[in-house]
Amino acid sequence: MCCLFICNTSSDCISKVNVNSFKEESKITLSATNYRKVGPHGICRYEDKLITANSYDNSISIIDIEENREKENHFIGMHCNDVIEYENNAFIICGELNNVVVFDLIKSKLIEEIPCGNLPHSIALNKEKKLLLICNMENDSITLIDCENRENVKNIKVGSYPTKAIFSMDGQYILVCESNLGSDGRGSISIISLKTFRVLYRIEVGNSPVDMFLENEFCYVSNFGDGTISIININYYEEVKKLNIGGMPRGIVKVNNNVYVGDNYNNLLIRVDIENGNKKNIPIGGEPTGMVLA
């Protein structure tokens, strides 16, 4: 069984959705500390568990998938936006501290802080090259960090208000979602060479793109500002299809012929058939954001 786990930021829970039946099987409630809101925002796999980055109470939660419950919660730093795991360390970006916090998952303690750009919003990992990739919204940059030599840090200038950055399937390029938030114009996906660190191409998508999912040569982009999904071919550097789904699309994942998108406005999970555009939705928690398959 394939399940999709979705962070519901405003309702402090994780929705577990069975992809095959397209039903919400359960909600995993996260416990607030000091009566604060939790605000799960980013999520990743860790062995047979999940880790969430919690924006409101500045923590991470470790969730047991089998038991559908939160097992641990650890304070990290101000405004945790996203998290990734590498060799039993969690790398968490803190939006108000402008750094990456390294947390030892075995010893349950903070071990290091690495500066990045202003207002980091997403983090990705290339295991083969042992590289972390952070997207910094406020100063229009991305940061590359060597996992083995964490003093080896490189900052690269990109387009306006980048919200997400990922590695290409072959690890030779970086794709950056340049949202142009606050502008009436369209956003773009830029393709950057990992050898020269130069922008090779820019592909226009919809208004305020915020997230993307890459599968082979196709990149699926959620356009928060105009309620659409852009499908782009990164080999031909063009948008090949646009799907109108409405609402405010946020997190996005593709499984088989369907794209799953969290609607941040209507608190729905939308499933769209990429061939015919048919869609179905189910209610989940408030403000669905980060999502991961497990």
Protein Blocks (a to p, Z undefined) as FASTA:
>chain_A
ZZdddddfknopacdddfklopafbdcddddehhiafkiabdcdehjbccdddfklopac
dddfklopafbdcdfbehifbdcdeehiacdddfklopacdddfklopafbdcdddehif
bdcddfklopacdddfklopaddddfklmmlccdddddehifbdcddfkopaccdddfkg
oiabdcddddddfklopafbdcdddehiabdcdehjbccdddfknopacdddfklopafb
dcdebhjdfbdcdehjbccdddfklopacdddfknopacdddddehiabdcdZZ
